[in-house]
Amino acid sequence: MQKLELQDILPLDDFESQRKKFFESHIRYIEKYRKVRLGTSISLVFENRQTLWFRVQEIFRLTKIADPKVMQNELNVYNRLIPETNTLQAAFLIDPQNQPHTVNNSAFSLKDFRGDNLRLILNKSIPCDLTTKRPEDLSLGNSLWVRFFLDEEAKMILKDGRTPAKFSLASNQFLAESHNLPIELRESLWEDLQS
């Protein structure tokens, strides 16, 4: 997948004047093609060039960054989140509003989270790989970065749509599963794998 470049970034004033339109479009896109819910409080948001473009534009808007060198440094950091071939890259998010009811119990803890706790279930189980593995990364905030590596067989099953595909999170006594992935989301993820 092509990385973001400086020429892809709108000037701050141009982005600000169209932000509402971009934001609404971004939310619709995420909800239909990029977001998977595991229960009421946990989500996976799969990143690609389009999702990261909006994220970076927002960072530049909020921080008022306009220096091309600083902007390029930020792009270099965020470009690492664009998935490589055969890889799905996602933010693993916990909604703090719903946390007391489902996640903030003794059965689930980000501190104990390992890659084999979260899996893509196709005809086989594919564990995630934690992009951030340091203990201090796992104890900060309500999100992590995870990725899934798919072989050719798994890619074709994801694309085909006849075999159910879902995500499963299991840790101690905690279990949450997504619904079967809709075809639009499967196709969008399959495109990531081709990049």
C-alpha positions as CSV (number, residue, x, y, z in Angstrom):
1,M,0.0,0.0,0.0
2,Q,1.3,3.4,-1.0
3,K,2.7,5.5,1.9
4,L,1.4,9.0,2.7
5,E,3.5,11.8,1.3
6,L,3.6,15.5,2.0
7,Q,1.7,16.3,-1.2
8,D,-1.2,14.2,0.0
9,I,-1.7,16.5,3.0
10,L,-4.1,19.5,2.6
11,P,-3.0,22.9,3.9
12,L,-4.5,23.5,7.4
13,D,-7.0,26.2,6.2
14,D,-8.2,23.9,3.4
15,F,-8.7,21.0,5.7
16,E,-10.4,23.1,8.4
17,S,-12.9,24.6,5.9
18,Q,-13.9,21.1,4.8
19,R,-13.4,19.2,8.1
20,K,-17.0,18.5,8.8
21,K,-17.5,16.9,5.4
22,F,-14.3,14.9,5.8
23,F,-15.2,13.8,9.4
24,E,-18.6,12.6,8.4
25,S,-17.2,10.7,5.4
26,H,-14.5,9.2,7.6
27,I,-16.9,8.0,10.3
28,R,-19.2,6.4,7.6
29,Y,-16.2,4.6,6.0
30,I,-14.9,3.4,9.4
31,E,-18.3,2.0,10.4
32,K,-19.0,0.2,7.2
33,Y,-15.6,-1.0,6.0
34,R,-13.0,-0.8,8.8
35,K,-14.5,-1.4,12.3
36,V,-15.2,-4.7,14.1
37,R,-16.8,-4.8,17.5
38,L,-16.1,-7.4,20.1
39,G,-18.8,-7.0,22.6
40,T,-19.9,-3.6,23.8
41,S,-16.6,-2.1,24.8
42,I,-13.9,-3.4,22.5
43,S,-13.3,-2.6,18.8
44,L,-10.7,-3.2,16.2
45,V,-10.3,-0.4,13.6
46,F,-8.3,-1.6,10.7
47,E,-5.9,1.1,9.3
48,N,-5.1,1.8,5.7
49,R,-4.0,4.8,3.8
50,Q,-7.4,6.5,3.9
51,T,-7.9,6.1,7.6
52,L,-4.4,7.3,8.4
53,W,-4.8,10.3,6.1
54,F,-7.6,11.6,8.2
55,R,-5.8,10.8,11.4
56,V,-2.7,12.7,10.3
57,Q,-4.7,15.6,9.0
58,E,-6.4,15.9,12.4
59,I,-3.0,15.8,14.2
60,F,-1.7,18.6,12.0
61,R,-4.9,20.6,12.6
62,L,-4.8,20.2,16.4
63,T,-1.1,20.9,16.7
64,K,-1.0,23.5,14.0
65,I,2.0,21.8,12.5
66,A,2.9,23.4,9.2
67,D,6.7,22.9,9.0
68,P,7.4,20.4,6.2
69,K,10.3,18.8,8.0
70,V,8.1,18.2,11.1
71,M,5.2,17.1,9.0
72,Q,7.5,14.5,7.2
73,N,8.7,13.2,10.5
74,E,5.1,12.6,11.6
75,L,4.3,11.0,8.3
76,N,7.2,8.6,8.7
77,V,5.8,7.5,12.1
78,Y,2.3,7.0,10.9
79,N,3.3,5.4,7.6
80,R,4.5,2.4,9.8
81,L,0.8,1.7,10.5
82,I,0.0,1.2,6.8
83,P,-0.3,-2.5,6.4
84,E,2.3,-4.4,4.4
85,T,1.4,-7.2,2.0
86,N,-0.4,-10.1,3.6
87,T,-0.9,-8.1,6.8
88,L,-3.9,-6.5,8.5
89,Q,-3.1,-3.7,10.9
90,A,-5.6,-2.5,13.5
91,A,-6.0,-0.3,16.5
92,F,-7.4,-2.4,19.4
93,L,-9.6,0.1,21.3
94,I,-11.4,-0.1,24.6
95,D,-14.3,2.3,25.1
96,P,-13.9,3.7,28.6
97,Q,-17.6,4.6,28.7
98,N,-18.5,0.9,28.6
99,Q,-15.5,-0.4,30.4
100,P,-17.0,-0.8,33.9
101,H,-19.7,-3.2,32.6
102,T,-17.5,-5.6,30.5
103,V,-13.8,-5.0,30.4
104,N,-12.9,-3.6,33.8
105,N,-13.4,-6.8,35.7
106,S,-10.9,-9.3,37.0
107,A,-11.2,-11.5,33.9
108,F,-9.6,-9.0,31.5
109,S,-6.6,-6.8,31.7
110,L,-4.5,-5.1,29.0
111,K,-1.4,-5.8,31.1
112,D,-2.0,-9.5,30.6
113,F,-2.9,-9.2,26.9
114,R,-0.9,-11.3,24.6
115,G,-1.1,-12.0,20.9
116,D,-2.8,-15.3,21.3
117,N,-5.7,-13.7,23.2
118,L,-7.0,-12.1,20.0
119,R,-7.5,-14.2,17.0
120,L,-9.0,-14.1,13.5
121,I,-11.1,-17.2,13.0
122,L,-11.5,-18.4,9.5
123,N,-11.1,-22.1,8.7
124,K,-8.2,-21.8,11.2
125,S,-7.3,-19.6,14.1
126,I,-4.8,-16.8,13.3
127,P,-3.3,-15.1,16.4
128,C,-2.5,-11.4,16.4
129,D,0.9,-9.9,16.8
130,L,1.2,-7.0,19.2
131,T,2.9,-4.1,17.4
132,T,3.7,-2.6,20.8
133,K,5.2,-5.1,23.2
134,R,6.9,-3.2,25.9
135,P,5.2,-3.4,29.4
136,E,4.9,0.4,29.5
137,D,3.1,0.5,26.1
138,L,0.6,-2.1,27.4
139,S,-0.2,-0.1,30.5
140,L,-0.8,3.2,28.9
141,G,-4.2,4.3,27.5
142,N,-7.1,2.4,26.2
143,S,-5.6,1.2,22.9
144,L,-2.9,-1.1,21.4
145,W,-1.7,-1.7,17.8
146,V,-2.1,-5.3,16.6
147,R,-1.6,-7.0,13.2
148,F,-2.5,-10.3,11.6
149,F,-0.4,-12.1,9.1
150,L,-2.4,-14.1,6.6
151,D,-1.1,-16.8,4.3
152,E,-2.5,-17.3,0.8
153,E,-5.1,-19.8,1.9
154,A,-6.4,-17.5,4.6
155,K,-6.5,-14.6,2.2
156,M,-8.6,-16.5,-0.3
157,I,-11.0,-17.6,2.4
158,L,-11.4,-14.1,3.6
159,K,-12.1,-12.9,0.1
160,D,-14.4,-15.8,-0.8
161,G,-17.0,-15.0,1.9
162,R,-18.5,-18.5,2.1
163,T,-16.5,-19.5,5.2
164,P,-17.5,-17.6,8.3
165,A,-14.9,-15.0,9.5
166,K,-14.9,-13.4,12.9
167,F,-12.6,-12.2,15.6
168,S,-12.4,-13.7,19.1
169,L,-10.8,-12.3,22.3
170,A,-10.3,-14.7,25.2
171,S,-8.4,-13.9,28.4
172,N,-8.8,-15.8,31.6
173,Q,-12.6,-15.9,32.1
174,F,-13.3,-13.2,29.5
175,L,-14.6,-14.0,26.1
176,A,-15.9,-11.7,23.4
177,E,-16.5,-12.5,19.7
178,S,-17.4,-10.3,16.8
179,H,-20.3,-11.2,14.5
180,N,-19.5,-12.8,11.2
181,L,-17.7,-10.2,9.1
182,P,-19.9,-8.6,6.5
183,I,-18.8,-9.0,2.9
184,E,-18.1,-5.2,2.5
185,L,-15.7,-5.3,5.4
186,R,-14.1,-8.6,4.2
187,E,-13.5,-7.1,0.7
188,S,-12.0,-3.9,2.2
189,L,-9.6,-6.0,4.4
190,W,-8.7,-8.2,1.4
191,E,-7.6,-5.1,-0.5
192,D,-5.2,-4.3,2.4
193,L,-3.7,-7.8,2.0
194,Q,-2.9,-7.1,-1.7
195,S,-0.9,-4.0,-1.2
